[in-house]
Amino acid sequence: MTSRLTFAVLAVALTPACGRAAAPPASAAASAKTATEGAPAPAAPTETTGAAAPVLNANGVPKAVGPVATVNGRDIQADRFNAEFERLVGRSTKVPADRLRRIAQNVLNRLIEQELREQAIRNENITLTEAEFEDAWKDFTARFRKGDGRFDEAALAAELERSHTSMESMREQIRQQRLGAKLVQKLGKVEVSEADAKAYYDNNPSAWLEAASRDLRPILIRVPPDASPDLRQKAEQRAEEVSAALKKGQDFEQVAKQFTDGPLPPLHLTRASAEPELEPVAFQLKVGEVSKPIKTRWGFYVLRLIEKNEERTRPYSEVRDEIRTQLTTRRGYTEERRILVELRKKAEVVEKLPF
């Protein structure tokens, strides 16, 4: 169970107060003159003798300086806050000042919660074995696998670039997420009873309705979008050869390798699938039957039907584990929020954002 631990990206605009000191009363000025008579006259104030100019973010907003909060004696440094600001706002200067203040408070709250969580993990002596981390990392990277099961490094790199983070930072985020999940398991109440799961099943009947579908093996003779009529005709002829070879009983894998780069992953089509050219043909085939060439925007498909699945309601025995996982995840999130609220009530927190 993976807790939803988010690393929010937020911002603040810091506007330093400035102004001139009030002139001293006449009597005070006279006394000062008497006391300093004969001493060198002080240098006249200049633009360069005032306070140092603030360091600005990329969008021209002054950066926070020093700790932005202290949680149980531990400082949250400004660089963490400023980094979140840069990632969220970038170079935009169109965010109203009142919204920037709300954003600043949100980022501060999230940084405080993150610190409270990390302190609780240490106080509860919660650790993560390398095996547990590797399992968490596999869960995360599973989304970057291609249809054939191979790992898609380019997709992961694109995700890291989109989120403006490094591989090392992402791995640390995953580690903290799993540690946070273990904290919730220890301090929270996330167990789901059999009665809870069965009640959820009974109260959500539409969730278990499974639409009619067809499972197929496809072979695709690709045709470029700008292909000439002659090239398109030749592709259709090859697709007809594929269909004829399969109908004669030739091995599917061998035919796919003979006419293409190899077989594609299986297709699972429903009446609502985003393949309008394939769906009508697929639902007319009998199990084991091979289709004629089907013209699509990608080229010409030839399909073999593997399995017919009619509309049905999935029984409780089939979805029981799925329900328990879903409810456990939901309760984990609720319990995490409760735990953080309790930790903050007991903590000594000093907010130091100058806005």
N, C-alpha and C positions, 0 to 999 in steps of 0.2 A: 504494500500500500504506500503509495507515494503522496505525501502531503503537498498541498499547494502552497509552496513557499515562494513568493514572488520577490524579485529584486527590482523595486520600482525605480523609475527614472523621473526625477522631479527637479524644481528650480526655485530660485529666489532672486529678487532684485534688491540690492542694498543701496540705499541713498544716504550718503553721509550728510549730517547737518553741518552747516557752515554759516558764518556771520562774523561781524566785527564786535570786539569787546567794547562795552560802554565806556565813555570818557569819565575819568575820576572827578569827584567834586572839586570846586575851586580851592577849598581849604586844603584838601589832600594834595592837590597839585603844588600849592605853595610850599607845604611841608617837604614834599619830595625835592623841590628845587633847592631849599635851604640845605637839606641833608646831602645833596650831591654837588653842591657848588664847588667848582674847581675840578670836578671829575670830568673825564672825557664824555662827550655827549653820546648817548646810545645811537646805534645805527638805525636809520629810518627803516620801517618795515617794507619789505619788497615782496613780490609775488613768489620768490623762491624761498622765503623764510617761513612760510606757513607749513601746515601738516603735509606729509608726503601724499602724493596723488594715489588713489586706490588702484590696485591692479584690476583690469577689466577682463571679463570673459570675451569670447569671440563675438558675441552680439552686443558688446558695449556695456553690459551690466556689471557693476563691481562684484568681485569675488568675495565670498565670506573668508574671514581671517580668524585663525585660532579655533579652539573647540567650539562646535555648534551646540553641544549638549554634553552633560555628564550624567552617567547612569551608574548608580551605586559606586561612585568614585572613579569610574572609568570614563575617559574622555572620548567623544566621537569627533574626530578631527575634520576640519573644514575641507580638506582635499577630497574626502569621500563625498561630501555634499556637492562640491563644485563639479566633480566628475559626473554625478548624476544630472546636474543642471546642463552641462555641455551636451550630454547624450540626448536629453529630451528637447531642449529649446534650440540648440544649434546656434545659428546666426539670426534667428527670427527676432525682430524688435517690435512686433505688432501685438504682443501679449499685454493686455491692460495691467496696470500696476496692482489693482486689487486682486486680479486673478493670480498674478505672480506671488502675492502674499499667501493666497490659499494653497497654491502649489508648494510653496516653501514649507508651510506647516505640514502638508501631507508627506513631503520627503523627510522632514524631521521625525514625524511619527513613525514612519517605516524604518528609518535608521535606528530609532530607539527600540522598536520591536525586534529588529535583527540583533541588536546588542543584548536585549533581555533573553532572547532565545539562546544565543551562544553562551551566556552566563549560566542559564538553566541547564544546558547540556553538560557544561563542565561540573556544575554543582551536583548533578545526578550521576556523574561518572559514566556518561553514555559515550561509547566508542563505536567505531565502525571497522570491521575487519576488511582486509583487502578483497576477500571473496564477496563480501556484502557490497563493497563499492563496485566491483566488476559487474555484479548483477544489476546494480542501479545504472551503470553506464551502458550496459547492453539494452536495458529497457529504453533508455533515452535514444540510443543510436538506431534502434529498430526502425524508426520512422524514416531513416535514410537508406533503406535497402530497396533495391530495384525489384521488379517483378520476378526476376530469376533468382532472387535471394542474395545477390552480390551487394557488397557495401558500396554506397555512392559517396565517395569522398568529395566530389564537387558539390553535391547538395549540402553536405555538412559545412563545407567552407563558405558556401553562400549564406547559410544560416548564421554562421559566426560573424560574417561581414555585415549582415542585416542588423544583427543585435549589437554591433560594435564591441565585440568581446573576443578574447583570445581562447585558444584551445585550453590553456592552463586555467583561465578564469572559469570557463564553462565546466571543466571537471570539478573545480572547487565548488561551484554552485550545486552541481549534482550531489557532491559529498554532503554539503550542508542540508540539502533537501532530505536526504535519507537519514541524516542525524536528527533532523527535526521530526521526521516521521516516527523515529524510535522514541523521541521525547514524548510525543502525543500518545503513543502506545503505552508508555509507562505511567504518565500522569492523567491520561484521559480515559473515557469510557467509550470504546469504539466497537465493542463486541456486538454482533448481530445474531439474535436467536433465530431458531427455526420458525417460531411463530411470527417474528418480525418479517422474515423473508416471505413466508406464505401469505401474510396479510398484504404485503406490497404486490405480490402477484395477483391476488384476487381483486385488488382495488384498481388495477391498471390493465384491464383485459385487452385494450387496443394495442398495447406495447408488444404483445406476443403474437400478433397477427403477422404471418409471413406470406408475402405476395408470391404468386406463381412465378417460376423462373426456369431458365434453361442453362445447363452447363455444356460448353462446347469446346472443341479443339479447333483453332483457326490456322489457316495458312494464308498469308497475304503476299500477293504480287504487287509490289509498290510501283506507283506511277507518279512522277513529279507533277505538281500543279500546272506547270507550264509546258507539259509534254505535248508533242505534236500528235495529230490524229493517227499517224502511222505508228508511232511508238505506243500509243494507247491501245491500238488494235493488236499489236504484237503481245502486249501484256495480257490482254483479254484471252488471246489464244493460249498463252502459257497457263493461265488460270483454268482454262477448259481442259488442258492436258493434266493438270493437277487433279481436277475433279474426276476425270476418267480413270486415272491411275488408282485413286482411292476407292472408286466404285468397283474396280476389279479385285480389290482386296490387298493391294500392295501396302507395305508397312508405312504407317503415318509418318514416323520419324524420318525414314529414308526418303520419302517423297518430299518432305519439307526441306531436307538438306539438299536434295537434287535440284529443286527449283528455286529455293530461296537461301537466305543465310541460316536457316534453321527454324524450328517451330516456335511460335509465340506462346506466351503463358496462356492458360485456359481462360475462356471468357465466361462470365456469369451475367446473364441478361434477364431483366424483368420487363414488364410492359412499359415501365417508365424509364428504361435505360436511355442514355444519351447516344444511342446508335440507331437512329431511325431506319437506316437501310437494312440492318442486320436483324432487328427484333422480329419483323413479320415473318421472315424466312425461318428463323430459329424456332418459332412457335408452331410451324407447320411440319417440321421434321419429326421423324420417328427415331427412337434410340438406335444409334449405329448408322443412321442414314447420312449420306453426304449431299451437300447442296450443290447447285450449279454456281458458277461465278457470280458474285454480287458486287456491283459497281458502287464504290464509296469515294469520298473525297481523298482517301489515302491510296486508293488503288482497287484491286479486285480481290475480294475475300472468297475463300472456300471453307465451309464449315462442316464439321462432323458433330452430331449431337451425342453427348455422353450420357446425360441424365436429364429427366423431366421432373420438375418439382412443382406440384400443384399447391394452390393456396391452402394454408393450414394455420391452426393456432398451436404454437409451440407449447408442449406440456411443461408443467412445473418442474418435473425431474430433469428436463433438458436445460432449463434456464436458472435453476436453483443457485449454482455457483456464481453465475453472472450477476444475479440479484444481490447476493451477499457481498460480492466485490464492490458493486455500485453503492450499496448502502454503507459499507465500511468506509469507502472513500468520502462519501458525503458527511458521515459522522466525524471522520477525522478532521475535515475542514472546520466543522462547527466546534469541535473540542479544541482545536488549535486556537481559534479565536477566543474561546473562554479562558484557556490557559494564559494567553498573552494579556488579557484584561486583568486577570488575577495577579500576574507577575508585576504588572505596572502599578496596581494599587499598593503593593507591598514595597515597591522600589523607591529609592531616593533619586528623583530625576530633576535635573536643572536644565532648562532650555536656555540657550544663549544666542539665538538668532537675532541679529541687530536690525530688525525691520518693524 
